[in-house]
Each structure stands twice: as C-alpha cells, then as structure tokens.
Amino acid sequence: MFPYRRYLRLDKFPHIWCTGCGCGIIMKAMLRAIDRAKIQKDDVAIVSGIGCSSRTPGYLDFNTLHTHHGRAIAFATGVKLAKPKLKVIVVTGDGDATAIGGNHFIHAARRNLDMTVILYNNHIYGMTGGQVSPTTPFGKKATTAPYGSTEPDFDISNLAIAAGASFVARSTCYHATQLDKLIERALSKKGFSLIEVFTQCPTYYGRPNRLGNAVDMLRYYKENSIPIETAKKLSDEEKRGKITIGVLHDIERPEFCEEYQKLLERVKKI
Amino acid sequence: MEKSDKRTVKIMTGNEACAEAAIASGMRFFAGYPITPSSEIAEILSKRLPEVGGVFIQMEDEIASMGAIIGASLSGLKSMTATSGPGFSLMQENIGYASMAEVPVVVVNVMRGGPSTGLPTLPSQADVMQARWGTHGDHPVIAVTPSTVQEIYEWTVKSFNFSEKYRVPVILLLDEIIGHLNEKIVIPDTDEIKIINRPLSTDPPERYIPYKFTEDDIPPIAHYGTGYRFNVTGLSHDETGFPTNDPKKIDALYRRINRKIERYKNEIIFYKTELLDDAEICLVSYGSSARSAKRAMREARASGIKVGLFQIYVLWPFPYEALREISKRIRKFIVPEMNLGQIAHEVECATRTDCIKVNRVDGSPITPQEVLEKIKYVSL
C-alpha cells in the first residue's frame, strides 16, 4: 500500500468530510502524484480557500496556507513569486474558484503563473449546506434552488483553456488511478495547470437530486465519462450529458516567473 | 537623524517619497491595482523594484493585491500595496486575514473623497475610521498620518518597522494633497535609516510552534520553503496554527492579538505638540489638515491668542491618555479634518468635552483662514 502516512498530519484526523465524500479520494491521488514526482515536502506549498475541498491542506504535512473564500490563487501568487522554488498547489472547489474567486482564477491562467490548481467540482456548496453553485447543472436542486437551478453551468476546464492555462485535464473520483497520473503530469508542467475533478457530494448534491448514495454517484461517473480521444470523434449532440476526461489541453506558453526573471536580467544590464 | 554627507536633497511628491522609502525599508514585493490618487506609487515601484531585484505585480483587483502581499510576506519578503478609498474597501477582507494570521504588511491608502467612487482626484481624510474598523471583528491595527513629503518618507520606514516588529498590518494614511504635493525632502543615507525586521524563529522546525504564547506576545515567525512546515489559517486557531473551537484557546488568541497593540501602545503612539504650555485653545489635527492648523495657530498667536497644536502621527492606537491629560488645562479643543468629524469624536471621547469641528468634505483643503476664524470665535 502507498505510504500515505508519510504525508499526513495524523494528529489532525478524523477529518471533517461526510461519509461518501470524494475529497479524500482526490487528496490521496494528489499525495501519490507528489510522491511519484519526487518533490520534497519542504518544497511544496499547498494553498486553499474556503469550502470542503479547502480543508485538505490542514491534513497534509507540507507548507500549508488556508486563506479566504475564493482567494487561494491570489495568496498563492504571492507565495510563488516570493519563493519561485516552491511547487505551489492550489486546492479549491467549484464555488471557491469560479464564483467568488473567478477573477483570480482566470487571471492566474492568463498570466500562466506556475502553479497547479486541483479543483474539486462537486456541483454544490457543501460546507455551507448545499446552495446552488456555478457548476450546478441546469434544473438540479439546491437549498437556494428548491425548484431547480435556472442558470446554465460553467464548463470550468474550457474556462481555463480560454483564459490561457498551459495544461488542463479533467477526471472523476471514480477514475482515481487516472487522476494521480494527471496530477503528476500537471505538477511537471511549467505554467498554470488545472485538474478539474468531478466529485460526489452525496449529502448535499446527491440527496436532494435523488442521485443515490456515493456508490451510485461514482457509478454514474463510470458510465458517463468518455476519454478525450473518443470525445473528439463524437458530435456535440453525442457528447451531451457526458463527462469528457483526460488531458484536454497541453500547450507551451511563456511562464510568468521565468518571464519576470528575464525582466530582472534585462533591467540589470541597463 | 545624524548629519551625513551622503544625504541627498530633492524635490519630490509624497507618493514618490513613499515608494522610495519603501525600497529603503527593504520592501521587495508590491502587488497593486491602479487607482487615483495612489497610482504613482505603483508606477514608480514597477520601475524601481526590478532594479533592486524585487517583485512588482499588477493584480486583477485590490482583493487579489492584498492576498498576494500576504502570501509573499509569509514567504519572507517585506510586502506592500497602495490604493485609495474604493480599493481600500476591497482590501478590508484580507486586512482582517493579516491581523488574524499576524502577517506583516503595509497598506498605503492615499485618501480621496467618498463614499463610493466619490472624488477620485480630490483629497479627503474620511477613511480614518475605516482604517481602524474597516475589517470585521476585533482586530489589531496600526495607522499613521504623516503631513509632509519628508514625513511620508520617515513614516513609511516606521510603518514597515511597526508591521515587522508587532506582526500587524499597518495602514499608512496619506491624502491626495500630500500624495501629489512636490516638496523639498532630505533623503537620509541608508546607514541612517533604522530598519526593524520581523522576529525570526530560532527553534528547530520540529519544535516550531507558529503562534506560541511568548512573554512578549509576539510569536517568532518562520517562512514558507525554509524547512518549517506549518499551517496558517484565517480561522480561529491555537498555538499550533490549526483551527480550534476550544473557547479557552479562542479567547486567548483574540485577546493576545489585540493585546499586542494595547501593551506596546506607548512605544507606538506618536504625536507632536507645539505651543501648548500656556495654551487655552488646542488644535488637534493630522495629515495635510495639520499644516493649515499650524499656520492658523501662528497667525492667532501673532494676534495674542493662546492657542497650541496637538498633531497626531499615529492615529491608531489613538492618544487618548495624552489628550485627556492636556484637557485638564485646555479650555476648548478645535479639530480640523477633511471629513464630518470622525476624529473629533475620538477627541471628545478622550477629553470628555464638546470640541469645535472644522470640517470640509467638498474636495477642497481646509484653509488656515477657516481654522483661524474658529480660533477667533472661540477666543472671544
């Protein structure tokens, strides 16, 4: 078994997540990825905002920073620029990153600042009790959408691609073995990388929408996910309701820290 | 300061003096968002910081700017941002974080008229209470109010020193008048500038307790990426830096972070008095309004009126005790300020008297004449 204990703050357990929550699956995938990437614990900074996902850093034995709702990427920008040698990972959720923190999210992607954002997309505000989020699908119920959401939902991966991210991948909590490989690739990518993970919230998203328990929700991910390679051959109509997983985007772009370093060299010569 | 041949005499604006003093203080990280009348600080630093190997970044908004400087400070760089009214409002959220997590940062607010978009290009002093109570909850903060370009230089250095020494956010309150005013300044030699750096932990990483209760109430700090793997949170936390719901630990935290300012207030509070020995009337003022007050005082003295000046440089913590002591021999206090009497209220609280307010909120400076008229009225 993978030695998770090496990376955990064991005295902080038990964790606060509900039974059946996907947060732990993603956290474990992240640890396997960090281990495989052979990054030292002292050289990793994990920054989070507010929400269920954002409780992750507290359990992990790295440099950890638990910030305000939506602001993780803003704080992480300062951490990274002040100590470029740190591998900065932002752990966030759909509400945290694309509602209250949407501005920071798109601008970090645009700058192509070297950080990996792991976004737990559970389509709901879990921590505050199940309110509608920017990724709650149209028609689905939430405590602030008792008659069903009347808003279209965000495609977060596409948003990041449009904003300028270097590397974007999507996976689900069912695809845990794929997930750690994707995170590992993101960690080795210079620039802004996003891993969007569809994760089950049986308590606040599954229950009001009659999606069954955690196993049922994971089964849904299993049956409705299609690899990007397959998705490319399908029409928009055929892809409707499906979750496209895998590496969606992988390009080379100038990275912010490196560009800033070049600027410093240039100024030195003046 | 000692005399030195290495001093340079220049003419510069207050915003320029602020930027230069920040560099001299060792500030090496600036994140900001353009806003009048503070933008020159960002513009100057975008040129100057790369020259000294520092980091300048223009963020997407003021919330992000404040977040970035906290992140950079936790990673070991002295950090600062600069803004004005509406931007200062946006920064309040993360100013609270800096208070709670005890992160040294300096926030410059070049005050303009408000509320809302208000008067972007015109001066005001209406953010003085926001500087104290802008973010929610009981929190420690220091705010300073220089009144000349020379003083802006000195108080920028002191702002960093306060921030580093006590691990608190420091609000450097300028206003549009002194921010944009061109004035003579004597820039001291770097050897003359007293720099205080944050207390660094000497404990080995395995024994490091980030929010240790120490004798002096100021826990030594460690930086990210230096082998100390600790947690920082905006939640109420215990000594170890992890969230707690234990009432005793919560109470101890809130009392300690606020006590930091209370117990050291005598070394933080700073004011200057002039001609108060025989005065019957006392002007209490700060920032650019104090300049008009001083002129009015001199003119009143010339016509035989016994008036003195109490000029506040550290607005928060407020010099309640000093004003209370003076109030025993003062007949009337007059408080000129470019707002509707925010600090006058504090003066009344300190002196237990009704004071005379001289206020302007039309974007124009308070003139010496206006203050003089009030002095004459009171002296009748």
Chai-1 contact restraints between the chains, C-beta under 6 A:
chainA,res_idxA,chainB,res_idxB,connection_type,confidence,min_distance_angstrom,max_distance_angstrom,comment,restraint_id
A,D42,B,G227,contact,1.0,0.0,6.0,A-B,restraint_1
A,A45,B,Y224,contact,1.0,0.0,6.0,A-B,restraint_2
A,D61,B,R229,contact,1.0,0.0,6.0,A-B,restraint_3
A,F62,B,R229,contact,1.0,0.0,6.0,A-B,restraint_4
A,N63,B,Y224,contact,1.0,0.0,6.0,A-B,restraint_5
A,N63,B,R229,contact,1.0,0.0,6.0,A-B,restraint_6
A,T64,B,N231,contact,1.0,0.0,6.0,A-B,restraint_7
A,L65,B,V232,contact,1.0,0.0,6.0,A-B,restraint_8
A,H66,B,T233,contact,1.0,0.0,6.0,A-B,restraint_9
A,H68,B,E93,contact,1.0,0.0,6.0,A-B,restraint_10
A,H68,B,Y97,contact,1.0,0.0,6.0,A-B,restraint_11
A,H68,B,G234,contact,1.0,0.0,6.0,A-B,restraint_12
A,R71,B,G67,contact,1.0,0.0,6.0,A-B,restraint_13
A,A74,B,A64,contact,1.0,0.0,6.0,A-B,restraint_14
A,A74,B,G67,contact,1.0,0.0,6.0,A-B,restraint_15
A,A74,B,A68,contact,1.0,0.0,6.0,A-B,restraint_16
A,F75,B,G67,contact,1.0,0.0,6.0,A-B,restraint_17
A,F75,B,I70,contact,1.0,0.0,6.0,A-B,restraint_18
A,F75,B,G71,contact,1.0,0.0,6.0,A-B,restraint_19
A,T77,B,A68,contact,1.0,0.0,6.0,A-B,restraint_20
A,G78,B,A68,contact,1.0,0.0,6.0,A-B,restraint_21
A,G78,B,I69,contact,1.0,0.0,6.0,A-B,restraint_22
A,G78,B,G71,contact,1.0,0.0,6.0,A-B,restraint_23
A,G78,B,A72,contact,1.0,0.0,6.0,A-B,restraint_24
A,V79,B,G71,contact,1.0,0.0,6.0,A-B,restraint_25
A,V79,B,S75,contact,1.0,0.0,6.0,A-B,restraint_26
A,L81,B,V55,contact,1.0,0.0,6.0,A-B,restraint_27
A,A82,B,F29,contact,1.0,0.0,6.0,A-B,restraint_28
A,A82,B,A72,contact,1.0,0.0,6.0,A-B,restraint_29
A,A82,B,S75,contact,1.0,0.0,6.0,A-B,restraint_30
A,A82,B,L77,contact,1.0,0.0,6.0,A-B,restraint_31
A,K83,B,S75,contact,1.0,0.0,6.0,A-B,restraint_32
A,K83,B,G225,contact,1.0,0.0,6.0,A-B,restraint_33
A,L86,B,G225,contact,1.0,0.0,6.0,A-B,restraint_34
A,N103,B,E60,contact,1.0,0.0,6.0,A-B,restraint_35
A,H104,B,A64,contact,1.0,0.0,6.0,A-B,restraint_36
A,H107,B,E60,contact,1.0,0.0,6.0,A-B,restraint_37
A,L263,B,P50,contact,1.0,0.0,6.0,A-B,restraint_38
A,L264,B,P50,contact,1.0,0.0,6.0,A-B,restraint_39
A,V267,B,P50,contact,1.0,0.0,6.0,A-B,restraint_40
A,V267,B,E51,contact,1.0,0.0,6.0,A-B,restraint_41
